[in-house]
């Protein structure tokens, strides 16, 4: 498993909030546990106190995405480094899967956290995963959706670094909005041209026509 995979932890947490819409789904310990997805043992460590702690980490992770999306590369790295220092992890070789042809383990790297609480464990893995993604693909691969008012975080893995939206749905919505805006502009220009022509005809003396 590529260690950059863990960057999805950061995206999942950041996207529990939609600041522009005033929405926040991170309101209970159950919502915190859902973020761990298949890691049931880690999810069981979560308590009510982790709701507030998770929100704090979420704000710091969003700040990393905001800095990256705004072209502030050094700031994004500095913010991420501060998370890495506060929430450390240890690389660990794991072999819970097996090869197809025999019973030997299929060894691969995992990130082992040693948390004092559920937030510390999640933050450590999210920050390290995001760090691997950033160093492997570049700071400009961390983005925030441009389809207002979404602003969800995403990781750009496109071959030409062209991604601008968090999902196909947002891309479609933005394209439709842009199309309608162009049509309104064309209609306004046509109306202005028509009014100008009418005004010219009314003010031109009959003898000059």
C-alpha positions as a printed NumPy array, in Angstrom:
array([[  0.   ,   0.   ,   0.   ],
       [  1.432,   3.386,  -0.947],
       [  1.842,   5.636,   2.065],
       [  0.306,   8.51 ,   0.102],
       [ -2.96 ,   6.567,   0.422],
       [ -3.259,   7.9  ,   3.949],
       [ -3.721,  11.406,   2.569],
       [ -7.382,  10.458,   2.122],
       [ -7.667,  10.702,   5.908],
       [ -6.946,  14.425,   5.634],
       [ -9.454,  14.948,   2.815],
       [-12.213,  13.085,   4.668],
       [-11.746,  15.177,   7.791],
       [-11.506,  18.541,   6.023],
       [-14.654,  17.824,   4.027],
       [-16.811,  17.26 ,   7.101],
       [-17.262,  21.022,   7.05 ],
       [-18.626,  23.321,   4.349],
       [-17.73 ,  26.786,   5.682],
       [-19.452,  28.807,   2.974],
       [-22.7  ,  26.888,   3.382],
       [-22.41 ,  26.894,   7.174],
       [-22.622,  23.094,   7.345],
       [-20.743,  20.845,   9.758],
       [-21.303,  17.093,   9.96 ],
       [-18.702,  16.586,  12.683],
       [-21.118,  16.983,  15.575],
       [-20.994,  13.667,  17.451],
       [-18.682,  10.867,  18.511],
       [-20.399,   8.65 ,  15.928],
       [-19.362,  11.086,  13.193],
       [-15.782,  10.919,  14.475],
       [-15.821,   7.12 ,  14.414],
       [-17.159,   7.098,  10.859],
       [-14.013,   8.885,   9.702],
       [-11.906,   5.843,  10.563],
       [-13.921,   3.744,   8.098],
       [-12.556,   0.171,   8.286],
       [-10.261,   0.751,  11.281],
       [-12.677,  -0.42 ,  13.955],
       [-10.139,  -0.67 ,  16.772],
       [ -9.045,   2.947,  16.29 ],
       [-12.638,   4.133,  16.01 ],
       [-13.519,   2.555,  19.35 ],
       [-11.019,   4.839,  21.091],
       [-13.064,   7.92 ,  20.173],
       [-14.948,   9.748,  22.915],
       [-17.085,  12.875,  23.07 ],
       [-13.956,  14.901,  23.841],
       [-12.562,  13.984,  20.434],
       [-15.287,  15.942,  18.629],
       [-13.748,  19.264,  19.648],
       [-10.203,  17.997,  19.13 ],
       [-11.034,  16.703,  15.642],
       [-12.495,  20.08 ,  14.7  ],
       [ -9.282,  21.784,  15.751],
       [ -7.16 ,  19.45 ,  13.617],
       [ -9.622,  19.889,  10.747],
       [ -9.069,  23.64 ,  10.755],
       [ -5.312,  23.188,  10.629],
       [ -5.535,  20.708,   7.762],
       [ -7.841,  23.024,   5.822],
       [ -5.29 ,  25.786,   6.284],
       [ -2.733,  23.556,   4.529],
       [ -5.086,  23.107,   1.555],
       [ -5.903,  26.827,   1.493],
       [ -2.234,  27.773,   1.438],
       [ -1.516,  25.238,  -1.321],
       [ -4.491,  26.363,  -3.402],
       [ -3.411,  29.982,  -2.966],
       [  0.079,  29.292,  -4.267],
       [  1.706,  29.763,  -0.844],
       [  3.92 ,  26.7  ,  -1.073],
       [  6.256,  27.426,   1.849],
       [  3.344,  28.251,   4.149],
       [  1.592,  24.997,   3.249],
       [  4.75 ,  23.028,   4.065],
       [  5.307,  24.901,   7.326],
       [  1.739,  24.272,   8.46 ],
       [  2.015,  20.595,   7.619],
       [  5.373,  20.288,   9.346],
       [  3.863,  21.671,  12.541],
       [  1.269,  18.891,  12.466],
       [  3.932,  16.261,  11.814],
       [  5.926,  17.428,  14.825],
       [  2.896,  17.456,  17.1  ],
       [  1.465,  14.128,  15.911],
       [  4.318,  11.702,  15.099],
       [  3.975,   8.19 ,  13.674],
       [  6.255,   5.187,  13.184],
       [  6.554,   3.314,   9.878],
       [  5.805,  -0.374,  10.397],
       [  6.04 ,  -3.418,   8.129],
       [  2.738,  -5.285,   7.958],
       [  1.846,  -8.615,   6.376],
       [ -1.855,  -9.202,   6.93 ],
       [ -2.363, -10.075,   3.231],
       [ -0.898, -13.124,   1.445],
       [  0.507, -13.895,  -1.98 ],
       [ -1.695, -15.727,  -4.46 ],
       [  0.716, -18.601,  -4.993],
       [  1.605, -19.463,  -1.379],
       [  0.951, -18.606,   2.265],
       [  3.814, -16.172,   2.629],
       [  2.725, -12.69 ,   3.81 ],
       [  2.621,  -9.866,   1.308],
       [  4.767,  -7.373,   3.168],
       [  4.041,  -3.671,   2.855],
       [  4.414,  -0.464,   4.835],
       [  1.851,   0.887,   7.255],
       [  1.88 ,   3.883,   9.548],
       [  1.7  ,   2.857,  13.189],
       [  0.412,   5.542,  15.517],
       [  0.917,   5.592,  19.273],
       [ -1.824,   7.982,  20.307],
       [ -2.945,   9.248,  23.658],
       [ -6.431,   9.647,  22.179],
       [ -8.327,   9.011,  18.933],
       [ -7.625,  12.503,  17.593],
       [ -3.86 ,  12.138,  17.967],
       [ -3.921,   8.831,  16.104],
       [ -6.052,  10.133,  13.249],
       [ -4.141,  13.414,  12.968],
       [ -0.802,  11.6  ,  12.835],
       [ -1.869,   9.36 ,   9.966],
       [ -3.633,  12.174,   8.077],
       [ -0.672,  14.532,   8.339],
       [  1.885,  11.909,   7.344],
       [ -0.236,  10.724,   4.416],
       [ -0.644,  14.303,   3.21 ],
       [  3.1  ,  14.848,   3.569],
       [  3.852,  11.815,   1.401],
       [  1.354,  13.019,  -1.213],
       [  2.812,  16.526,  -1.208],
       [  6.41 ,  15.396,  -1.588],
       [  5.578,  12.791,  -4.223],
       [  3.252,  14.837,  -6.419],
       [  3.854,  18.485,  -5.471],
       [  2.159,  21.161,  -3.39 ],
       [  0.   ,  22.23 ,  -6.322],
       [ -1.728,  18.826,  -6.185],
       [ -3.556,  19.909,  -3.032],
       [ -6.638,  21.873,  -4.017],
       [ -9.965,  23.328,  -2.958],
       [-12.983,  22.962,  -5.218],
       [-13.584,  26.003,  -7.412],
       [-17.309,  25.326,  -7.78 ],
       [-18.714,  27.934,  -5.411],
       [-19.86 ,  27.567,  -2.731],
       [-18.356,  24.08 ,  -2.33 ],
       [-14.661,  24.559,  -1.398],
       [-14.179,  20.874,  -0.567],
       [-10.596,  19.646,  -0.426],
       [ -9.275,  17.264,  -3.078],
       [ -6.028,  15.662,  -4.193],
       [ -5.177,  16.164,  -7.861],
       [ -3.814,  12.953,  -9.382],
       [ -4.508,  13.918, -13.003],
       [ -1.651,  13.511, -15.471],
       [ -1.717,  17.154, -16.572],
       [ -2.407,  18.806, -13.197],
       [ -5.711,  20.122, -14.516],
       [ -8.143,  19.206, -11.77 ],
       [-10.172,  22.118, -10.387],
       [-13.172,  20.464,  -8.736],
       [-13.677,  17.928,  -5.973],
       [-16.131,  15.793,  -7.966],
       [-17.777,  15.318, -11.35 ],
       [-20.947,  16.782,  -9.877],
       [-19.225,  20.039,  -8.981],
       [-17.474,  20.155, -12.36 ],
       [-20.817,  19.786, -14.141],
       [-22.441,  22.429, -11.952],
       [-19.602,  24.877, -12.589],
       [-19.719,  24.272, -16.356],
       [-23.477,  24.812, -16.44 ],
       [-23.134,  28.011, -14.406],
       [-20.39 ,  29.273, -16.732],
       [-22.515,  28.454, -19.792],
       [-25.52 ,  30.321, -18.382],
       [-23.333,  33.297, -17.479],
       [-22.018,  33.453, -21.057],
       [-25.553,  33.309, -22.442],
       [-26.679,  36.128, -20.126],
       [-23.703,  38.223, -21.196],
       [-24.451,  37.605, -24.871],
       [-28.102,  38.515, -24.322],
       [-27.155,  41.708, -22.464],
       [-24.749,  42.698, -25.242],
       [-27.373,  42.031, -27.883],
       [-29.918,  44.086, -25.969],
       [-27.445,  46.945, -25.527],
       [-26.585,  46.892, -29.218],
       [-30.253,  46.919, -30.13 ],
       [-31.01 ,  49.84 , -27.813],
       [-28.035,  51.789, -29.168],
       [-29.191,  51.24 , -32.746],
       [-32.734,  52.312, -31.894],
       [-31.474,  55.408, -30.114],
       [-29.312,  56.361, -33.099],
       [-32.234,  56.019, -35.484],
       [-34.429,  58.238, -33.284],
       [-31.842,  61.031, -32.948],
       [-30.712,  61.114, -36.585],
       [-32.515,  63.865, -38.602],
       [-34.621,  62.589, -41.464],
       [-32.565,  64.521, -43.981],
       [-29.364,  62.767, -42.911],
       [-30.713,  59.28 , -43.476]])
